[in-house]
Amino acid sequence: MSVHPDLHQHYVRACQKLGQPENPFIAHVLQEADKNDKIRWTKGITLKIAGSNHLVPVQRVTDDDLQVLASVLCNTGFVTGLDLRCNVLTDAGAKHMATLLQENSTLRDLNLMFNDIGTSGAELIARALHRNETLVYLRMTGNKIGNKGGMFFASMLQINSTLEKLDLGDCDMGTQCLIAIATALTQNKSVKAINLNRPLLYSQEEETTVHVALMLKKNSSLVELHLCKHEMKNFGVERLCEALYENSSLRYLDLSCNKITCDGVKFLGELLKRNQTLEILDLSANRIEDDGAIYLSEALALYNRILQALSVVSNNISGKGLVALSDAMKTNMDLSYIYIWGNKFDEAACMAFSELIQTGRLKPNCTDVEPYEVDGHVHLAELSHGLKKHYYWTPSCGEVMNKDANAGLALAAVSEY
């Protein structure tokens, strides 16, 4: 039996000591955790206290609630993960989290996405990670830490040598901190995956993409990179491709929601003919059109046998380009996942993908379309599959480790790399 009090008992006592009322949702989660005594000592447990949980009544976690919880977890040796997404934590709560990160020596996974943490809270958490030697995965997604807050994380990356996965997507970061983060990653050898989605950029010069490309030439540890909504155009793609000829570690590249056209994809097509590491490529919500799809198809059909997953969702591709991609899959048996919804399906494209699925070449859970027939004509319906299926949410019950979900940073264990 544990020498520590049960988590729930410890929590009740901490509430009394600090004069805080109990949060019934936290109490429920801790009671459930207490039942898993065996798991506690073998693997460690993750406390799922997400404010978006719909299976039980939720009272969202406040700064005061976190103060009590942090006091409980500071001396607890079996909690390895803490999911506090979608709560109402502010900079005051970040102060309690920073204390926990400095005192707890077992927490490896921390999810703070979509709270109300700002610049000063980001500073506290980043400074705590200067000394923390156990945290492996941190998600700050959706907290508006701004450019200054991002600079504190850039400084942290120059010191911390433990963190492997860092998600700073949708954090309102600017040009200055993106360049600082890219510069830090030229020396950092521990970070395997980073999300820099949707910064606030006011220049058309693509300086940030240029600095990311320079980083990729020198970095030999980064496996996964998300650059969604970077206002990236063909010039930026060309710089990235030039860098990736010299990079031998990157496996997942997310360029979704940019301004890439067929001319930019031409550079990617040439890269895929020679690249020996890239396994997942996300080009969703660009405008590559038929010519871009054909460039990719030629590289995948004749040269590349490394890429496993490709998304060209919403790229203004018509039947000609979609049929070319389906033909590439007939000769390339290594490309297992392809996502095509949001393009212009004609009957030839519908027939081509229907054939891939019916012959078993393309498994139903490895694409986002499903064929159906009406009056002798084949059509395609949308499925809720994709590269980011579990990026914003994961099932409330059980763990999702199915590779078919392709959620990358949100799901795949970095240790697998």
N, C-alpha and C positions, 0 to 999 in steps of 0.2 A: 504493500500500500504506500501511497505517497506520504512523505514526511510533511508536505505542505498541507494546509487545509484545502478542502475542495474549493474549486474556483468560485462557486456560488456562495459558499459560506464566507470565503475571503472577501467577496464583493459586498455582501451585506455588512460585514464588519467595517469595511472601508467607507461605505456610505454613512454609517453611524459616526465614525471617527471624524469625517470631513463635514458632517452635517448636511449631506446631500440626499434628496429623495432617490429611491431606486428607480432606474429605468426598466420597466417590465420587459422590454424587448431584449436588453442586455442580459437581464436575469434569466430569461428563457434560454438564450443561446448558451450561457454558462452552465445551466442545469443540464442541457443536452450534451455539452462537452464532458461534464462529469461522468456521464454514463459510458463514455468511451475510454475507460481506464487502460485497456490493453493497447489501443492505438496510441494513447498518450505516451506510453513508455517505449513503444517500438519505433514509430515514425514521427511522432509529434503531431499536433493538430493545428488546423486553421480555424480561427473564429470568424464566422461569416455574419457580420453585423451590418449588412448593407441596408441602407434606407429604402432601397427599391424592392425589398422582399415582399411578395404578394401572398405568400402562403400562411403567414402568421400576422397578427396585428403588430404594426410597427410604430414605435415612438422614436423618431429620429434622434440620433446621438448629438448632443450639444457639447460645447466646450467643457461645461461642468461635469457632464457624464464622462467625458474622456479623461478628465483629471482623476476621477475615481478609478476608472478602468486601468489607466496607466499605473496607478499605485499598486493595483493587484498584479499586473503583469511584470512589473520591474523585477520581482523575485521569483518568477515562474519559469521553470526550465523546460517545459514541454510544449509551449505555444510557439510554433514556428511560422505561422501565417496570420495576418490580421487584415480583414476586408472591411473597410469603413466607407465604401463608396456611397455616393448619393445621400450624404447626411448634411448637417448644417454646421460643420466645423469652420471656425474662422482662425485668424492669426493667434488668438488666445489659445485655441485648441492645439495649434501647431507648436506652441511653447511646451505643452504637456507631452506632445508626441516627441519633441526633441529630447526632453528629459528621459523618456522611455528608451529612445535610440541610444542614449549615452550609457544607460544603466543596464539594459537588457542585453544578454549575450547569446540569445538563441533565435531571435526573430530574423527570419530570412526573407519574408515576402510581405510587403506592405502596400495596400491599395487605398489611396486617398482620392480617387478620381471623383470629380463633380461635387466638391465641397466649396466653401467660400474662402479659401486660403489665398492671401494676397502676397505682396512683396515682402513684408516683414516676416510673415510666416515661412515663406520660402527661404529666407535668410537663416532662420532658426533651424529648419530641417537640414539645409545644406551644411551649415556649420557643425551640426551634430554628426553628420556623416564624415567629417574630417577625422573623427576618432573611432567611429563605429567600424568594426571589423567583421560583422556577421551578415548584414543586410545584403541580399543578392538582387532583389527585384523591387523597384519602386515605381508606382504609378501616380503621377500628379495630374493626369489628364483633366482638362476642363477647369482647373483652378487658375484664376486670372492673376498670375504672378508677375506678368509684364516683363519688359526687357531687363529691368534691374534685377528682378527675381531670377531670371534666367542666367544673369551674370554670376550670381552666387553659386548656381549649379555648375557653371563652367569652371569656376575656381575650385569647387569640390572635386571635379574630375581630374584636376592636376595633383590631388593629394590622395584621394581614396583609391585603394587597389583591390577592393572586394566586390563592389557593385558590378553586376553583369548585365542587367536589363533596366533601362531607364526610359520612362514614357513621359514626355513633356508635350504631348499633342494638345492643341486647343488651349494653350496657356497664354496667348497674346504676346508671345516673345517677338523681338524685333531683330533687325539686321545685325546690330552690334553683338548681341549675345549669341546669335547663331554662328557668327564668325568666330567668337570666343570658344564656343563648344567644339566647333570643327578643329580649331587650333589645339585645344586640349586633347582631342581624340587622336592627334598625330603622335602623341606620346603615351596616352593611356593604353595599357595592354589588357585590361580586365573587362571592359565593356564589350559585350557580344551583340547587344541589340539596343537600338535607340529609335525613339519616335519623336520627330520634330514637325509633326503635321500642323498646318494652318498657322503659320506665323503672321504677323502684321508687317507687310513689306510695302514700302512706298516708292521703290525704285524699279525701273524696268531694266536695269543693267545686269541683273542676275549675279550680283557679287556673292551672295550666300552660296549659290550652286557652285560657283568657281572655287570657293574655299572648301566646300564639301568634297569636290573633285580632287583638290590638292591633298586633302586628308586621306582619301581612299588610296592615293598612290603610295602613302607611307604606312598606313594602318594595316596590320596583318592579323587582327583579332576580331574585327567587326563582322558579324555574320548576317545581321538583319538591319535594314535601314528604311525608314519611312519618311518620304518627302512629299506627302500629299498636300495639295493647295499651296504650292510655292510659286505660283505664277511662272512656272518653268516653260520655256519655249525651246525651239530646236537648238539654239545656241547652247543652252544649258545642258541639254541631252548629249550634245556632241562632246562637251567638256567631261561629263560623267563617263561616257564610253571610252574616251581617251585614257581616263584614269583606270578604268576597270580592265584594260588590257594588261596593266601592271599589278592588279590586285588578285590575290589567290585565296581570299577568305569569304567574300560576300556571297551569300546564298539566297537572300530574299531582298528584292528591290521593289519598293512601292513608289510609283510615280503617278498615282491616280489623281484625278481632278486638277490637271495642269492644262497647258495650252500646246500640247505636242501634236504635230501634224505628221503626215506621211514622210515629209523630209527628215524629221527627227527620228522616225522609226527606221529609216534607212541606216542610220548609224547603229541602232540597236540590232538590226538584222545582221550587219557586218560583225558586230561584237559577238552575237550568238554563234557565228560560224567558228569562232576560235575560243570562246570562253569555256573553261572547264569546271566552273564552280557554281554558277548561277542556277538555282533550282526553282525559284518562284519569281514571276514577273507580273506586277500589277499595273496595267495601263488603263484601268477603268476611267471613264468620264474624261477622255481626251478627244481628239478628232483625227484619228489615224486614217479613217475611210478605207476604201477598197485597196488602194495602192499600198498603204501601210500594212494591211492584213496580208497582202501578197508578199511583201518583203519578209515578214515574219515567217510565212508559210514556206518560202524557199529555203530559209536558213534551217527551219525545223525539219523539213522533209529530207534535205540532202546532207546536212552537216552536223547539226547539234543533236546530241543524245544525252544531254545533262538536264535540260529544263524539264521539270515535272508538272508545274502548274502555271497556267497563263490566264489572265483575265483581260478581256477586251470589251467589257460591258460598256454600253452607251458610247460608241465611238463612230456613229454614222456609217457603219459598214453595211453594205447591201449584200445581195445574194452572191455576187461574184467573189467577194472577199471571204465570205463565210464558207462557201464551198471549197475555196483554196485551203482554208484552215482545216476543214474536215478531211480533205485529201491528204494533207500533211500527216494527220493522225493515222492514216492507213499505212504509211511507211515508217513513221516514227512511233515505236511501241513504248517509248519511255515517257512521253508526254501523257500523263494520266488524268489531269484535271484541266478543264477548260470552261470558262464562264463567258457567255455571249449575249445575255439578255440586254434589251435596250437598243438593239440594232434593227436594221430593216430586213425582216425575213420575207423572202419570196418562197415559192413552192420548192424550188431547187434546194435552197438552204434547209428548209424544213425536212425534205426527203433525205438530204445528206446526213443531218444529225440524227434523224430517226433511225437511219440505217446503222450508224455507229453504235447507238444505244441497243438496238434490237439484236445486233450481231455479238454484243458483249464487249466490243472494243472500248466503248465508253460506258463506265458503270453509272447507274442512275444517281448515286450519291456523290458523283465526281463532276457534276455539271449543274447548271442552274435552269435547265430546260427539260421538259418532258413532252414527248409527242402524243398527240391524240388525233383522231380522225373524224371528220364531219362530211357527210355526202361524198365519200370517196377521196377527199382531199386531206392531206396531212398538215397539221398545224403544231405549233410549239407553245406550251404553257410555261409560266415562270415557276421555279422552285426557290425556296428560301435558302439556297446554298451559296457559298461564295468564300473568297479569301478572308473576309472579316466577319464570318458568321457569328463568332463569339467574342468580338472585340469589345462591344459595349455591355454584353450580358453573358452570363453563363448559367446553366440550369441550377435551380435552387437546391435540388437534391442530387447528391453524388458529384463525382468529378468527371470532366469531359477531357479525355486524352485521345480521342479519336482523331487520327491524322486527317481524315476526310474534312474536318471542320476548317483546316488551314487558317486558324486564327493568328498564327504567328506569335507576335509579341505577347498577346493576351493569353496564349494557351501553351505553346510548345516549350518544354523545359530546355533551357539553354544547355544544360549538361548533356543533352542528346547530341549536341554539336561536337 
